[in-house]
Every structure is written in structure tokens, then in C-alpha cells.
Amino acid sequence: MKSRISDTGFQTAFLFGFLAVFVVTEFASLFGKVKGRHGPP
């Protein structure tokens, strides 16, 4: 089923995108703490 595969691919891409944003945000926050820069909370 083409639509079924497309839907699964979309959900996977959305999940990976959300996870990537979360990881990048956490990494950026941690990196900022290591550098000792006091940014917005």
C-alpha cells in the first residue's frame, strides 16, 4: 500500500526531526554551560 508506506515514512521523519531538535537544544545548552556563557534560562 503506497499511502500506508508514505504515512509511516512521514511519522518516522517527524519523530526523527523532533528528536534531532531536542538533542541539538540539549547539546547547545550543555555546551553553553561548559563554555561558561550565561544565556537566557
C-alpha distance matrix in Angstrom:
0.0 3.8 5.7 5.3 6.4 8.7 10.1 10.9 12.5 14.4 15.8 16.8 18.5 20.2 21.4 22.7 24.3 26.1 27.2 28.5 30.5 31.9 33.0 34.5 36.4 37.8 38.7 40.5 42.4 43.4 44.4 46.5 48.3 49.1 50.5 52.5 51.4 51.6 48.9 47.6 46.7
3.8 0.0 3.8 5.5 5.4 6.2 8.6 10.1 10.6 12.3 14.4 15.4 16.4 18.3 20.0 21.1 22.3 24.3 25.7 26.6 28.5 30.3 31.4 32.5 34.5 36.1 36.9 38.4 40.5 41.8 42.5 44.5 46.5 47.3 48.5 50.6 49.3 49.6 46.7 45.6 45.0
5.7 3.8 0.0 3.8 5.5 5.0 6.0 8.6 9.8 10.4 12.3 14.2 15.1 16.3 18.2 19.8 20.7 22.4 24.1 25.3 26.8 28.5 30.0 31.2 32.8 34.5 35.7 37.0 38.9 40.3 41.3 43.0 45.0 46.1 47.3 49.1 47.7 47.7 44.8 43.3 42.7
5.3 5.5 3.8 0.0 3.8 5.4 5.2 6.3 8.6 9.9 10.8 12.4 14.2 15.4 16.6 18.4 19.9 21.2 22.6 24.2 25.9 27.2 28.5 30.1 31.7 33.1 34.3 36.0 37.7 38.9 40.1 42.0 43.7 44.7 46.2 48.0 46.9 46.8 44.1 42.7 41.7
6.4 5.4 5.5 3.8 0.0 3.8 5.4 5.1 6.1 8.6 9.9 10.5 12.1 14.1 15.2 16.3 18.0 19.9 20.9 22.1 24.2 25.7 26.6 28.1 30.1 31.4 32.3 34.0 36.0 37.0 38.0 40.1 41.9 42.7 44.1 46.1 45.1 45.3 42.6 41.6 40.7
8.7 6.2 5.0 5.4 3.8 0.0 3.8 5.5 5.1 6.1 8.7 9.8 10.4 12.2 14.1 15.2 16.2 18.2 19.8 20.7 22.4 24.2 25.5 26.6 28.4 30.1 31.0 32.4 34.5 35.8 36.6 38.4 40.5 41.4 42.6 44.6 43.3 43.4 40.6 39.4 38.8
10.1 8.6 6.0 5.2 5.4 3.8 0.0 3.8 5.4 5.1 6.3 8.6 9.9 10.5 12.3 14.2 15.2 16.5 18.3 19.8 21.1 22.6 24.2 25.6 27.0 28.6 30.0 31.4 33.1 34.5 35.7 37.4 39.2 40.4 41.7 43.4 42.1 42.0 39.1 37.7 36.8
10.9 10.1 8.6 6.3 5.1 5.5 3.8 0.0 3.8 5.4 5.2 6.1 8.6 9.9 10.5 12.2 14.0 15.3 16.4 18.1 20.0 21.1 22.3 24.1 25.7 26.9 28.1 29.9 31.6 32.7 33.9 35.9 37.5 38.5 40.1 41.9 40.9 40.9 38.3 37.1 36.0
12.5 10.6 9.8 8.6 6.1 5.1 5.4 3.8 0.0 3.8 5.5 5.1 6.1 8.5 9.8 10.5 12.0 14.1 15.2 16.1 18.2 19.9 20.8 22.1 24.1 25.6 26.4 28.0 30.1 31.2 32.0 34.0 36.0 36.8 38.1 40.1 39.0 39.3 36.7 35.7 35.0
14.4 12.3 10.4 9.9 8.6 6.1 5.1 5.4 3.8 0.0 3.8 5.4 5.1 6.1 8.5 9.9 10.3 12.2 14.1 15.1 16.4 18.3 19.8 20.8 22.4 24.3 25.4 26.6 28.5 30.1 31.0 32.6 34.6 35.8 36.9 38.8 37.4 37.4 34.5 33.3 32.7
15.8 14.4 12.3 10.8 9.9 8.7 6.3 5.2 5.5 3.8 0.0 3.8 5.5 5.1 6.1 8.6 9.7 10.5 12.1 14.0 15.4 16.5 18.2 19.8 21.1 22.5 24.0 25.6 27.1 28.5 29.8 31.5 33.1 34.4 35.9 37.5 36.3 36.1 33.4 32.0 31.0
16.8 15.4 14.2 12.4 10.5 9.8 8.6 6.1 5.1 5.4 3.8 0.0 3.8 5.4 5.1 6.1 8.4 9.9 10.4 12.0 14.2 15.3 16.2 18.0 19.9 21.0 22.0 23.9 25.7 26.7 27.8 29.9 31.5 32.4 34.0 35.9 34.9 35.1 32.6 31.7 30.7
18.5 16.4 15.1 14.2 12.1 10.4 9.9 8.6 6.1 5.1 5.5 3.8 0.0 3.8 5.5 5.1 6.0 8.5 9.8 10.3 12.2 14.1 15.1 16.2 18.1 19.8 20.6 22.0 24.2 25.4 26.2 28.1 30.1 31.0 32.2 34.2 33.0 33.3 30.7 29.8 29.2
20.2 18.3 16.3 15.4 14.1 12.2 10.5 9.9 8.5 6.1 5.1 5.4 3.8 0.0 3.8 5.5 5.0 6.1 8.5 9.7 10.6 12.3 14.2 15.3 16.5 18.4 19.8 21.0 22.6 24.3 25.4 26.9 28.8 30.1 31.4 33.0 31.6 31.5 28.7 27.4 26.7
21.4 20.0 18.2 16.6 15.2 14.1 12.3 10.5 9.8 8.5 6.1 5.1 5.5 3.8 0.0 3.8 5.4 5.2 6.1 8.5 10.0 10.6 12.2 14.2 15.4 16.5 18.1 19.9 21.2 22.5 23.9 25.7 27.2 28.4 30.1 31.6 30.6 30.6 28.0 26.9 25.7
22.7 21.1 19.8 18.4 16.3 15.2 14.2 12.2 10.5 9.9 8.6 6.1 5.1 5.5 3.8 0.0 3.8 5.5 5.0 5.9 8.6 9.8 10.3 12.0 14.0 15.2 16.0 17.9 19.8 20.7 21.7 23.8 25.6 26.4 27.9 29.8 29.0 29.3 27.0 26.3 25.5
24.3 22.3 20.7 19.9 18.0 16.2 15.2 14.0 12.0 10.3 9.7 8.4 6.0 5.0 5.4 3.8 0.0 3.8 5.4 5.1 6.2 8.6 9.9 10.5 12.2 14.3 15.2 16.3 18.3 19.9 20.7 22.3 24.4 25.5 26.6 28.4 27.1 27.4 24.7 23.9 23.4
26.1 24.3 22.4 21.2 19.9 18.2 16.5 15.3 14.1 12.2 10.5 9.9 8.5 6.1 5.2 5.5 3.8 0.0 3.8 5.4 5.2 6.2 8.7 10.0 10.7 12.4 14.2 15.4 16.7 18.4 19.8 21.1 22.8 24.4 25.8 27.1 25.8 25.6 23.0 21.8 20.9
27.2 25.7 24.1 22.6 20.9 19.8 18.3 16.4 15.2 14.1 12.1 10.4 9.8 8.5 6.1 5.0 5.4 3.8 0.0 3.8 5.5 5.1 6.1 8.5 9.9 10.6 12.0 14.0 15.4 16.4 17.9 19.8 21.2 22.3 24.1 25.7 24.9 25.0 22.8 22.1 20.8
28.5 26.6 25.3 24.2 22.1 20.7 19.8 18.1 16.1 15.1 14.0 12.0 10.3 9.7 8.5 5.9 5.1 5.4 3.8 0.0 3.8 5.4 5.2 6.0 8.5 9.9 10.4 12.0 14.1 15.2 16.0 18.0 19.9 20.7 22.1 24.0 23.1 23.6 21.4 21.1 20.5
30.5 28.5 26.8 25.9 24.2 22.4 21.1 20.0 18.2 16.4 15.4 14.2 12.2 10.6 10.0 8.6 6.2 5.2 5.5 3.8 0.0 3.8 5.5 5.2 6.1 8.6 9.8 10.4 12.2 14.2 15.1 16.3 18.4 19.9 20.9 22.4 21.0 21.1 18.5 17.9 17.5
31.9 30.3 28.5 27.2 25.7 24.2 22.6 21.1 19.9 18.3 16.5 15.3 14.1 12.3 10.6 9.8 8.6 6.2 5.1 5.4 3.8 0.0 3.8 5.5 5.2 6.2 8.5 9.9 10.7 12.3 14.1 15.4 16.7 18.4 20.0 21.2 20.2 20.0 17.8 17.0 15.8
33.0 31.4 30.0 28.5 26.6 25.5 24.2 22.3 20.8 19.8 18.2 16.2 15.1 14.2 12.2 10.3 9.9 8.7 6.1 5.2 5.5 3.8 0.0 3.8 5.5 5.2 6.0 8.4 9.9 10.4 11.9 14.0 15.3 16.3 18.1 19.8 19.3 19.8 18.1 18.1 17.0
34.5 32.5 31.2 30.1 28.1 26.6 25.6 24.1 22.1 20.8 19.8 18.0 16.2 15.3 14.2 12.0 10.5 10.0 8.5 6.0 5.2 5.5 3.8 0.0 3.8 5.5 5.0 5.9 8.5 9.8 10.2 12.0 14.1 15.1 16.1 18.1 17.1 17.9 15.9 16.3 16.0
36.4 34.5 32.8 31.7 30.1 28.4 27.0 25.7 24.1 22.4 21.1 19.9 18.1 16.5 15.4 14.0 12.2 10.7 9.9 8.5 6.1 5.2 5.5 3.8 0.0 3.8 5.5 5.1 6.2 8.6 9.8 10.5 12.5 14.3 15.4 16.5 15.2 15.3 13.0 12.9 12.3
37.8 36.1 34.5 33.1 31.4 30.1 28.6 26.9 25.6 24.3 22.5 21.0 19.8 18.4 16.5 15.2 14.3 12.4 10.6 9.9 8.6 6.2 5.2 5.5 3.8 0.0 3.8 5.5 5.1 6.1 8.5 9.8 10.7 12.4 14.3 15.3 14.9 15.0 13.6 13.7 12.3
38.7 36.9 35.7 34.3 32.3 31.0 30.0 28.1 26.4 25.4 24.0 22.0 20.6 19.8 18.1 16.0 15.2 14.2 12.0 10.4 9.8 8.5 6.0 5.0 5.5 3.8 0.0 3.8 5.4 5.1 5.9 8.4 9.8 10.4 12.1 14.0 13.9 15.0 14.0 15.1 14.4
40.5 38.4 37.0 36.0 34.0 32.4 31.4 29.9 28.0 26.6 25.6 23.9 22.0 21.0 19.9 17.9 16.3 15.4 14.0 12.0 10.4 9.9 8.4 5.9 5.1 5.5 3.8 0.0 3.8 5.5 5.0 6.0 8.6 9.8 10.5 12.2 11.2 12.3 10.9 12.2 12.4
42.4 40.5 38.9 37.7 36.0 34.5 33.1 31.6 30.1 28.5 27.1 25.7 24.2 22.6 21.2 19.8 18.3 16.7 15.4 14.1 12.2 10.7 9.9 8.5 6.2 5.1 5.4 3.8 0.0 3.8 5.5 5.1 6.3 8.8 10.0 10.6 9.8 10.0 8.9 9.9 9.3
43.4 41.8 40.3 38.9 37.0 35.8 34.5 32.7 31.2 30.1 28.5 26.7 25.4 24.3 22.5 20.7 19.9 18.4 16.4 15.2 14.2 12.3 10.4 9.8 8.6 6.1 5.1 5.5 3.8 0.0 3.8 5.4 5.1 6.3 8.7 9.8 10.4 11.3 11.4 13.0 12.0
44.4 42.5 41.3 40.1 38.0 36.6 35.7 33.9 32.0 31.0 29.8 27.8 26.2 25.4 23.9 21.7 20.7 19.8 17.9 16.0 15.1 14.1 11.9 10.2 9.8 8.5 5.9 5.0 5.5 3.8 0.0 3.8 5.4 5.1 6.2 8.6 9.0 11.1 11.4 13.8 13.8
46.5 44.5 43.0 42.0 40.1 38.4 37.4 35.9 34.0 32.6 31.5 29.9 28.1 26.9 25.7 23.8 22.3 21.1 19.8 18.0 16.3 15.4 14.0 12.0 10.5 9.8 8.4 6.0 5.1 5.4 3.8 0.0 3.8 5.4 5.1 6.2 5.5 7.4 7.7 10.6 11.2
48.3 46.5 45.0 43.7 41.9 40.5 39.2 37.5 36.0 34.6 33.1 31.5 30.1 28.8 27.2 25.6 24.4 22.8 21.2 19.9 18.4 16.7 15.3 14.1 12.5 10.7 9.8 8.6 6.3 5.1 5.4 3.8 0.0 3.8 5.4 4.9 6.2 7.4 8.9 11.4 11.0
49.1 47.3 46.1 44.7 42.7 41.4 40.4 38.5 36.8 35.8 34.4 32.4 31.0 30.1 28.4 26.4 25.5 24.4 22.3 20.7 19.9 18.4 16.3 15.1 14.3 12.4 10.4 9.8 8.8 6.3 5.1 5.4 3.8 0.0 3.8 5.3 7.9 10.2 12.1 15.0 14.8
50.5 48.5 47.3 46.2 44.1 42.6 41.7 40.1 38.1 36.9 35.9 34.0 32.2 31.4 30.1 27.9 26.6 25.8 24.1 22.1 20.9 20.0 18.1 16.1 15.4 14.3 12.1 10.5 10.0 8.7 6.2 5.1 5.4 3.8 0.0 3.8 5.6 9.0 11.0 14.4 15.2
52.5 50.6 49.1 48.0 46.1 44.6 43.4 41.9 40.1 38.8 37.5 35.9 34.2 33.0 31.6 29.8 28.4 27.1 25.7 24.0 22.4 21.2 19.8 18.1 16.5 15.3 14.0 12.2 10.6 9.8 8.6 6.2 4.9 5.3 3.8 0.0 3.8 6.4 9.3 12.7 13.4
51.4 49.3 47.7 46.9 45.1 43.3 42.1 40.9 39.0 37.4 36.3 34.9 33.0 31.6 30.6 29.0 27.1 25.8 24.9 23.1 21.0 20.2 19.3 17.1 15.2 14.9 13.9 11.2 9.8 10.4 9.0 5.5 6.2 7.9 5.6 3.8 0.0 3.8 6.1 9.8 11.3
51.6 49.6 47.7 46.8 45.3 43.4 42.0 40.9 39.3 37.4 36.1 35.1 33.3 31.5 30.6 29.3 27.4 25.6 25.0 23.6 21.1 20.0 19.8 17.9 15.3 15.0 15.0 12.3 10.0 11.3 11.1 7.4 7.4 10.2 9.0 6.4 3.8 0.0 3.8 6.9 8.3
48.9 46.7 44.8 44.1 42.6 40.6 39.1 38.3 36.7 34.5 33.4 32.6 30.7 28.7 28.0 27.0 24.7 23.0 22.8 21.4 18.5 17.8 18.1 15.9 13.0 13.6 14.0 10.9 8.9 11.4 11.4 7.7 8.9 12.1 11.0 9.3 6.1 3.8 0.0 3.8 6.4
47.6 45.6 43.3 42.7 41.6 39.4 37.7 37.1 35.7 33.3 32.0 31.7 29.8 27.4 26.9 26.3 23.9 21.8 22.1 21.1 17.9 17.0 18.1 16.3 12.9 13.7 15.1 12.2 9.9 13.0 13.8 10.6 11.4 15.0 14.4 12.7 9.8 6.9 3.8 0.0 3.8
46.7 45.0 42.7 41.7 40.7 38.8 36.8 36.0 35.0 32.7 31.0 30.7 29.2 26.7 25.7 25.5 23.4 20.9 20.8 20.5 17.5 15.8 17.0 16.0 12.3 12.3 14.4 12.4 9.3 12.0 13.8 11.2 11.0 14.8 15.2 13.4 11.3 8.3 6.4 3.8 0.0
